[in-house]
Amino acid sequence: MASQKETATKLFEAWSSGSADAPQPYLTDDCVLRDIVAGADKVGWSQIRAFFAQGLVGAPDLVLIPGEFWTNAKGVALTWEMSATVTGDQFGPENRGRKWHSSGMTYLEFRGDKVCLEVDYHHGGAQARSLAVKP
């Protein structure tokens, strides 16, 4: 059985794979994904997959690199660095093809060897700031 830290690392590799289906083996069927910036919880694999697939449309080369880990009896918290290439004009046409960056933190709670809760904390304006786009 993999440790929670190992499972968290594999989950983040799956989020970084470009495949909307890759995270499924690491999540319970009723997993809750709570992205603080996006708002409403995504409950269950079908909602999580749809949310993630939509995100990959705008960020097909999304990469999430774990940093430091902290553990407790329920799960794992970790910092991460996220990046992707701008594919549209959401940050202005002059930024198309440039890479944005964002830092954040995630808390993962486990049931058995799978994640049953993922809470992602990050700043919604970090992508634009990394490109020096003014609001």
ABEGO torsion letter per residue (X at the ends): XBBAAAAAAAAAAAAAAGBAAAAAAABBAABBBBBAAAEBBBBEAAAAAAAAAAAAAABAABBBBBBBBBBBAAEBBBBBBBBBBBABAAAEAAABGBBBBBBBBBBBBBBEABBABBBBBBBAAAAAAAAGBBX
